[in-house]
Structures are given as C-alpha cells and as structure tokens.
C-alpha cells in the first residue's frame, strides 16, 4: 500500500479505483487490481 499526501493523481491511474473514507483516513481501493491500494497521510 502506498502512503501519499495527495491521492488525486493516483485516482486516475485505473478506472476501477474507488475513494473510500474509513476511520478518518482516505483510501483508494481497487477490487480488480490490488496493487493500486493507497492511503492518504
């Protein structure tokens, strides 16, 4: 999982990326290709 300050650029890398908020943190999850997971922080 990548940890980045900004997730906006990572969102556009795959069409199945979804932006999710969990416990006050922002995540990108991708059920199709798991390598695009990321967390903001």
PDB file of N, CA, C and O in Angstrom:
ATOM      1  N   UNK A   1       0.845  -1.190   0.000  1.00  0.00           N
ATOM      2  CA  UNK A   1       0.000   0.000   0.000  1.00  0.00           C
ATOM      3  C   UNK A   1       0.883   1.243   0.000  1.00  0.00           C
ATOM      4  O   UNK A   1       1.809   1.367   0.801  1.00  0.00           O
ATOM      5  N   UNK A   2       0.577   2.154  -0.910  1.00  0.00           N
ATOM      6  CA  UNK A   2       1.309   3.412  -0.960  1.00  0.00           C
ATOM      7  C   UNK A   2       0.676   4.398   0.026  1.00  0.00           C
ATOM      8  O   UNK A   2      -0.539   4.404   0.219  1.00  0.00           O
ATOM      9  N   UNK A   3       1.504   5.215   0.636  1.00  0.00           N
ATOM     10  CA  UNK A   3       1.020   6.268   1.531  1.00  0.00           C
ATOM     11  C   UNK A   3       1.464   7.593   0.947  1.00  0.00           C
ATOM     12  O   UNK A   3       2.659   7.865   0.829  1.00  0.00           O
ATOM     13  N   UNK A   4       0.492   8.414   0.582  1.00  0.00           N
ATOM     14  CA  UNK A   4       0.776   9.664  -0.097  1.00  0.00           C
ATOM     15  C   UNK A   4       0.072  10.824   0.586  1.00  0.00           C
ATOM     16  O   UNK A   4      -0.910  10.637   1.304  1.00  0.00           O
ATOM     17  N   UNK A   5       0.593  12.038   0.350  1.00  0.00           N
ATOM     18  CA  UNK A   5      -0.074  13.225   0.867  1.00  0.00           C
ATOM     19  C   UNK A   5      -1.321  13.553   0.071  1.00  0.00           C
ATOM     20  O   UNK A   5      -2.309  14.037   0.622  1.00  0.00           O
ATOM     21  N   UNK A   6      -1.273  13.289  -1.229  1.00  0.00           N
ATOM     22  CA  UNK A   6      -2.412  13.584  -2.094  1.00  0.00           C
ATOM     23  C   UNK A   6      -2.715  12.369  -2.952  1.00  0.00           C
ATOM     24  O   UNK A   6      -1.812  11.761  -3.528  1.00  0.00           O
ATOM     25  N   UNK A   7      -4.002  12.017  -3.034  1.00  0.00           N
ATOM     26  CA  UNK A   7      -4.412  10.834  -3.778  1.00  0.00           C
ATOM     27  C   UNK A   7      -5.010  11.165  -5.136  1.00  0.00           C
ATOM     28  O   UNK A   7      -5.388  10.262  -5.881  1.00  0.00           O
ATOM     29  N   UNK A   8      -5.098  12.439  -5.463  1.00  0.00           N
ATOM     30  CA  UNK A   8      -5.789  12.829  -6.686  1.00  0.00           C
ATOM     31  C   UNK A   8      -5.108  12.259  -7.930  1.00  0.00           C
ATOM     32  O   UNK A   8      -5.786  11.800  -8.849  1.00  0.00           O
ATOM     33  N   UNK A   9      -3.780  12.285  -7.967  1.00  0.00           N
ATOM     34  CA  UNK A   9      -3.061  11.764  -9.132  1.00  0.00           C
ATOM     35  C   UNK A   9      -3.168  10.251  -9.214  1.00  0.00           C
ATOM     36  O   UNK A   9      -3.202   9.689 -10.309  1.00  0.00           O
ATOM     37  N   UNK A  10      -3.220   9.590  -8.069  1.00  0.00           N
ATOM     38  CA  UNK A  10      -3.297   8.129  -8.077  1.00  0.00           C
ATOM     39  C   UNK A  10      -4.678   7.637  -8.502  1.00  0.00           C
ATOM     40  O   UNK A  10      -4.811   6.520  -9.002  1.00  0.00           O
ATOM     41  N   UNK A  11      -5.690   8.448  -8.310  1.00  0.00           N
ATOM     42  CA  UNK A  11      -7.051   8.037  -8.642  1.00  0.00           C
ATOM     43  C   UNK A  11      -7.214   7.776 -10.130  1.00  0.00           C
ATOM     44  O   UNK A  11      -7.986   6.904 -10.528  1.00  0.00           O
ATOM     45  N   UNK A  12      -6.495   8.522 -10.951  1.00  0.00           N
ATOM     46  CA  UNK A  12      -6.710   8.452 -12.402  1.00  0.00           C
ATOM     47  C   UNK A  12      -5.930   7.320 -13.052  1.00  0.00           C
ATOM     48  O   UNK A  12      -6.007   7.157 -14.270  1.00  0.00           O
ATOM     49  N   UNK A  13      -5.185   6.536 -12.291  1.00  0.00           N
ATOM     50  CA  UNK A  13      -4.319   5.524 -12.891  1.00  0.00           C
ATOM     51  C   UNK A  13      -5.056   4.264 -13.310  1.00  0.00           C
ATOM     52  O   UNK A  13      -4.558   3.504 -14.141  1.00  0.00           O
ATOM     53  N   UNK A  14      -6.245   4.030 -12.744  1.00  0.00           N
ATOM     54  CA  UNK A  14      -7.011   2.831 -13.107  1.00  0.00           C
ATOM     55  C   UNK A  14      -8.481   3.164 -12.982  1.00  0.00           C
ATOM     56  O   UNK A  14      -8.884   3.897 -12.079  1.00  0.00           O
ATOM     57  N   UNK A  15      -9.293   2.620 -13.900  1.00  0.00           N
ATOM     58  CA  UNK A  15     -10.706   3.024 -13.903  1.00  0.00           C
ATOM     59  C   UNK A  15     -11.510   2.391 -12.787  1.00  0.00           C
ATOM     60  O   UNK A  15     -12.614   2.848 -12.494  1.00  0.00           O
ATOM     61  N   UNK A  16     -10.976   1.328 -12.142  1.00  0.00           N
ATOM     62  CA  UNK A  16     -11.724   0.652 -11.073  1.00  0.00           C
ATOM     63  C   UNK A  16     -11.394   1.213  -9.687  1.00  0.00           C
ATOM     64  O   UNK A  16     -11.900   0.706  -8.686  1.00  0.00           O
ATOM     65  N   UNK A  17     -10.559   2.244  -9.615  1.00  0.00           N
ATOM     66  CA  UNK A  17     -10.209   2.821  -8.319  1.00  0.00           C
ATOM     67  C   UNK A  17     -11.427   3.477  -7.682  1.00  0.00           C
ATOM     68  O   UNK A  17     -12.209   4.155  -8.347  1.00  0.00           O
ATOM     69  N   UNK A  18     -11.571   3.256  -6.363  1.00  0.00           N
ATOM     70  CA  UNK A  18     -12.644   3.899  -5.613  1.00  0.00           C
ATOM     71  C   UNK A  18     -12.048   4.622  -4.420  1.00  0.00           C
ATOM     72  O   UNK A  18     -11.124   4.123  -3.777  1.00  0.00           O
ATOM     73  N   UNK A  19     -12.581   5.800  -4.128  1.00  0.00           N
ATOM     74  CA  UNK A  19     -12.140   6.586  -2.985  1.00  0.00           C
ATOM     75  C   UNK A  19     -13.048   6.269  -1.806  1.00  0.00           C
ATOM     76  O   UNK A  19     -14.268   6.402  -1.908  1.00  0.00           O
ATOM     77  N   UNK A  20     -12.462   5.851  -0.687  1.00  0.00           N
ATOM     78  CA  UNK A  20     -13.231   5.414   0.474  1.00  0.00           C
ATOM     79  C   UNK A  20     -12.687   6.122   1.711  1.00  0.00           C
ATOM     80  O   UNK A  20     -11.475   6.280   1.858  1.00  0.00           O
ATOM     81  N   UNK A  21     -13.595   6.553   2.607  1.00  0.00           N
ATOM     82  CA  UNK A  21     -13.180   7.135   3.882  1.00  0.00           C
ATOM     83  C   UNK A  21     -13.480   6.149   4.989  1.00  0.00           C
ATOM     84  O   UNK A  21     -14.625   5.733   5.167  1.00  0.00           O
ATOM     85  N   UNK A  22     -12.446   5.772   5.737  1.00  0.00           N
ATOM     86  CA  UNK A  22     -12.625   4.853   6.864  1.00  0.00           C
ATOM     87  C   UNK A  22     -11.848   5.376   8.064  1.00  0.00           C
ATOM     88  O   UNK A  22     -10.647   5.634   7.981  1.00  0.00           O
ATOM     89  N   UNK A  23     -12.554   5.527   9.179  1.00  0.00           N
ATOM     90  CA  UNK A  23     -11.946   5.966  10.441  1.00  0.00           C
ATOM     91  C   UNK A  23     -11.123   7.254  10.277  1.00  0.00           C
ATOM     92  O   UNK A  23     -10.039   7.390  10.845  1.00  0.00           O
ATOM     93  N   UNK A  24     -11.660   8.193   9.489  1.00  0.00           N
ATOM     94  CA  UNK A  24     -10.997   9.476   9.321  1.00  0.00           C
ATOM     95  C   UNK A  24      -9.835   9.460   8.351  1.00  0.00           C
ATOM     96  O   UNK A  24      -9.184  10.489   8.168  1.00  0.00           O
ATOM     97  N   UNK A  25      -9.549   8.329   7.721  1.00  0.00           N
ATOM     98  CA  UNK A  25      -8.483   8.260   6.734  1.00  0.00           C
ATOM     99  C   UNK A  25      -9.084   8.044   5.358  1.00  0.00           C
ATOM    100  O   UNK A  25     -10.158   7.457   5.224  1.00  0.00           O
ATOM    101  N   UNK A  26      -8.388   8.520   4.340  1.00  0.00           N
ATOM    102  CA  UNK A  26      -8.865   8.403   2.965  1.00  0.00           C
ATOM    103  C   UNK A  26      -8.059   7.314   2.265  1.00  0.00           C
ATOM    104  O   UNK A  26      -6.828   7.328   2.293  1.00  0.00           O
ATOM    105  N   UNK A  27      -8.758   6.375   1.640  1.00  0.00           N
ATOM    106  CA  UNK A  27      -8.118   5.249   0.979  1.00  0.00           C
ATOM    107  C   UNK A  27      -8.553   5.180  -0.476  1.00  0.00           C
ATOM    108  O   UNK A  27      -9.644   5.625  -0.832  1.00  0.00           O
ATOM    109  N   UNK A  28      -7.684   4.614  -1.316  1.00  0.00           N
ATOM    110  CA  UNK A  28      -8.078   4.172  -2.650  1.00  0.00           C
ATOM    111  C   UNK A  28      -8.056   2.661  -2.632  1.00  0.00           C
ATOM    112  O   UNK A  28      -7.047   2.053  -2.272  1.00  0.00           O
ATOM    113  N   UNK A  29      -9.176   2.043  -3.022  1.00  0.00           N
ATOM    114  CA  UNK A  29      -9.220   0.592  -3.106  1.00  0.00           C
ATOM    115  C   UNK A  29      -9.583   0.208  -4.529  1.00  0.00           C
ATOM    116  O   UNK A  29     -10.261   0.948  -5.242  1.00  0.00           O
ATOM    117  N   UNK A  30      -9.113  -0.969  -4.923  1.00  0.00           N
ATOM    118  CA  UNK A  30      -9.352  -1.447  -6.274  1.00  0.00           C
ATOM    119  C   UNK A  30      -9.522  -2.956  -6.208  1.00  0.00           C
ATOM    120  O   UNK A  30      -8.571  -3.685  -5.925  1.00  0.00           O
ATOM    121  N   UNK A  31     -10.737  -3.419  -6.471  1.00  0.00           N
ATOM    122  CA  UNK A  31     -11.011  -4.854  -6.380  1.00  0.00           C
ATOM    123  C   UNK A  31     -10.448  -5.611  -7.578  1.00  0.00           C
ATOM    124  O   UNK A  31     -10.169  -6.806  -7.479  1.00  0.00           O
ATOM    125  N   UNK A  32     -10.278  -4.928  -8.706  1.00  0.00           N
ATOM    126  CA  UNK A  32      -9.804  -5.589  -9.923  1.00  0.00           C
ATOM    127  C   UNK A  32      -8.300  -5.818  -9.865  1.00  0.00           C
ATOM    128  O   UNK A  32      -7.821  -6.920 -10.132  1.00  0.00           O
ATOM    129  N   UNK A  33      -7.554  -4.764  -9.512  1.00  0.00           N
ATOM    130  CA  UNK A  33      -6.094  -4.845  -9.487  1.00  0.00           C
ATOM    131  C   UNK A  33      -5.609  -4.314  -8.140  1.00  0.00           C
ATOM    132  O   UNK A  33      -5.602  -3.105  -7.910  1.00  0.00           O
ATOM    133  N   UNK A  34      -5.210  -5.210  -7.263  1.00  0.00           N
ATOM    134  CA  UNK A  34      -4.951  -4.851  -5.869  1.00  0.00           C
ATOM    135  C   UNK A  34      -3.731  -3.946  -5.677  1.00  0.00           C
ATOM    136  O   UNK A  34      -3.566  -3.351  -4.612  1.00  0.00           O
ATOM    137  N   UNK A  35      -2.886  -3.841  -6.687  1.00  0.00           N
ATOM    138  CA  UNK A  35      -1.655  -3.068  -6.488  1.00  0.00           C
ATOM    139  C   UNK A  35      -1.879  -1.563  -6.445  1.00  0.00           C
ATOM    140  O   UNK A  35      -0.949  -0.808  -6.161  1.00  0.00           O
ATOM    141  N   UNK A  36      -3.103  -1.117  -6.723  1.00  0.00           N
ATOM    142  CA  UNK A  36      -3.378   0.321  -6.698  1.00  0.00           C
ATOM    143  C   UNK A  36      -3.876   0.819  -5.352  1.00  0.00           C
ATOM    144  O   UNK A  36      -4.338   1.955  -5.245  1.00  0.00           O
ATOM    145  N   UNK A  37      -3.786  -0.025  -4.311  1.00  0.00           N
ATOM    146  CA  UNK A  37      -4.234   0.432  -2.993  1.00  0.00           C
ATOM    147  C   UNK A  37      -3.353   1.578  -2.497  1.00  0.00           C
ATOM    148  O   UNK A  37      -2.137   1.564  -2.685  1.00  0.00           O
ATOM    149  N   UNK A  38      -3.977   2.565  -1.867  1.00  0.00           N
ATOM    150  CA  UNK A  38      -3.224   3.696  -1.333  1.00  0.00           C
ATOM    151  C   UNK A  38      -3.972   4.287  -0.151  1.00  0.00           C
ATOM    152  O   UNK A  38      -5.185   4.129  -0.005  1.00  0.00           O
ATOM    153  N   UNK A  39      -3.200   4.980   0.696  1.00  0.00           N
ATOM    154  CA  UNK A  39      -3.773   5.648   1.854  1.00  0.00           C
ATOM    155  C   UNK A  39      -3.207   7.055   1.919  1.00  0.00           C
ATOM    156  O   UNK A  39      -2.039   7.288   1.609  1.00  0.00           O
ATOM    157  N   UNK A  40      -4.061   7.993   2.332  1.00  0.00           N
ATOM    158  CA  UNK A  40      -3.585   9.368   2.475  1.00  0.00           C
ATOM    159  C   UNK A  40      -3.062   9.567   3.884  1.00  0.00           C
ATOM    160  O   UNK A  40      -3.638   9.065   4.850  1.00  0.00           O
ATOM    161  N   UNK A  41      -1.958  10.308   3.995  1.00  0.00           N
ATOM    162  CA  UNK A  41      -1.421  10.553   5.323  1.00  0.00           C
ATOM    163  C   UNK A  41       0.025  10.873   5.230  1.00  0.00           C
ATOM    164  O   UNK A  41       0.671  11.115   6.250  1.00  0.00           O
TER     165      UNK A  41
END
